[in-house]
Amino acid sequence: MTGLVVAFLVFDSVIKFIKPAPVTEAFAKLGWPVTLAATLGVICLACTVLYAIPRTAVLGAILLTGYLGGAVATHLRAGDPLFSHVLFPTYLGALLWAGLYLRKSGYGRWWPLRN
């Protein structure tokens, strides 16, 4: 679960630096200036790195929860569809915390792919 969350967030951060047409269109639709794309990419990437490092994973999860909450608020304000756009960051946050729980608590030992 953690790998899936990290992979998605790294991808999300990288495309904010590249700024392809879908990113610039999404920023315009959401009312954000595209000049903030790189700043949001840096914030997301920094929080994701903190989450990926076991020692700072809890801090990273807390920071990413705030970041994802801002995404929920932005999509809600823009009037985007509920289950596909508004709640997607919530789904990602649930995976984020579930992955952290399984990593930190040791309850993930039953998972067959874990060493």
N, C-alpha and C positions, 0 to 999 in steps of 0.2 A: 504494500500500500504506500509506504513511504517513497519508494522508487517511482511509482506512478505520479504521485504528487510533485516530487522534485522534478521529474522529467517535464511535466506539463508547465510548471512555473518557470523553469529555465527556458523552455521554448517561448513562453509568453514574454519573458524579459528580453530575449534576443530579438524577437520580432519588433519590440518597441524601439530597439536601436536601429534596425534596418529600415523601419517605417514603409512597408509595402502599401499598396493602394488600400487594401482592406483595413489596415490600421488607421491610416489617415481619414478614411471615410467614417470609421467607427468613432474616432475622436471628434470629428465634426458633428456627427449625429448626437453624440452624448454631450456636446457643448464644452468640451475641453480643448484648449489650444494644443495643436500637434507639437509645439515646442516643449511641452511637458512630457512627451513620450519617453525620452531618454531618462529624465529624472525618475519617472515611475518605474522604468526598467531597472535602474540602479537600486531603488528602494526594494523592489520585488526580489532582485537577485541577491542583495545583501541579506534579506530576511530568509530567503531560501537556503543560502549557504549556512546561516546560523542554525536553521532547522536540520540540515543534513549532517552537521557535526554533532556526534552524540553528546558531548559535554554541554553544548549550548542549545540543544534541541528544544527544550521547554521555552526558552526565551524566543527562539525563532518561531515556534508555534503561536505564542502570544502575539508577536508582531505580525505574523501572517494573518492571524484572525482579525486584527484591526484593518489590515490592508484589504482583505476579502470583504469585510463589513463595508468599507468604503465603496467597493465594487457593487455590492448589493444596493446601497443607497443611490449610487449613480444610475444604475439600470432602472431602479424603481422610479426615480425622478424623471427619467427619459420616457417612461411609459412602455418599456420593453415587455415582451411576453414573460409571464410569471415563471413557468416551469423550465423554460429553456435558457433564459437570460438572467432573470432576477435571482432565481434560486441556485443557479449553477455554482456561484462562489460558496454557497452554503453546503452544497454537496461536496465540493472540494475541501472545505473546512472540516466536514465530518470525516472524510477520508484521512485528512491530515492528523486529526486528534486520535482517530482509531489506530493509525499507524504508529503514532507516538506511544499510545497506551500499550500496544503489543510489543514495541521495542523496549520500553522502560520497565514494564511490570514483570516481564518474564512469562506472561500468559501466552505469548506467541510461540512457546516451545513446542506446542503440539503441531505447528505448521510444518509439513513435511519438507519444505525447501529450505528450512533454516538449519544452519550448522550448529 
